[in-house]
Amino acid sequence: MYGPKTAASCPRPSTSPRWADTSPAAPDDRDLPHMRTARARHYLMCRPTYFDVVYSINPWMDPAKPVDTPLAIAQWERLREVYLSLGHTVDTIDPVPSLPDMVFAANGATVVDGRALVARFRDAERIAEGPAYHNWLRDNGFSEPRTAAFVNEGEGDYLLAGDWLLAGTGFRSDPRSHDEAQEYFGRPVIGLTLVDPDYYHLDTALTVLDEKTIAYYPAAFSPGSRSVLERLFPDALLATPADAEVFGLNATSDGYNVVLPQNATELAAQLRERGFNPIGVDLSELLKAGGSVKCCTLELRRDA
């Protein structure tokens, strides 16, 4: 585990993923506006032991296409290794044989200030994931996790940005879940409407880079939601269609290191220009089910 570090001193993976900055130089005065600070994170992940595509609940899923489960496991293991090499803590939940999408741990809950609001899934194929995540959270230091009353697909649709919870709706989470989350967490919830079914969860169209900085794909949002994002985050990074299509925004950030799909090359260049360290990984097999880096990663925020 490491404490806060500057970009110049942050640890790197032992085997450099694509784009990782492996030769950091001491910053000069010109770098100061873009200095970034990494903060160690605590993640929950689920090994894709039973990963498969046997039904279709989003446009990415085609049961007719073959799935290479051993490859999915190897790609997931690489993601986990990257997190560990960056100094993050990674816990794992045991996969359940009948739940092939349980690998997408971000959907299992939203955890903020030591409080856990457990998902209530829209689709019958995933409903049993909610109790599995509820039980894990209850048994691992979250004494009173609450299961959402309305459809709420966890960090798939809820992303913490500073003091705000950005909350997606339009395809999965019920807009009534926004009020529920605001009452439960005592934080302002900013509702955002998704309009493109390819980007059915908020975390497929937007990523939080630090407390004041996000990246997003404007075409995935309604005009009103785009206006809200422009007001709240005037300096946001805007993803190209090409980067959105490879799930480049389904990423995680510790404030400096940004782990994202390796094919999102234009977004990686933007991140580097803004002082972040993009680290590319290959989760192409999991993308067959409409998931990537962030989908596999639930952040456990214990401190109020």
Secondary structure, DSSP 8 states (H G I E B T S, - for coil): ----EEGGG----SS--BT---S-----GGGGGG--EE---EEEE---TT----S-SSTT--TTS---HHHHHHHHHHHHHHHHHTT-EEEE----TT-TTTT-GGGGEEEETTEEEE-B-SSGGGTTHHHHHHHHHHHTT-SS-EE-SS-B-GGGTEEEETTEEEEEESSSS-THHHHHHHHHH-S-EEEEEB--TTS-SGGGTEEEEETTEEEE-GGGB-HHHHHHHHHH-TT-EE--HHHHHTTTTS-EESSSEEEEETT-HHHHHHHHHTT-EEEEE--TTGGGGT--TGGG-EE-----
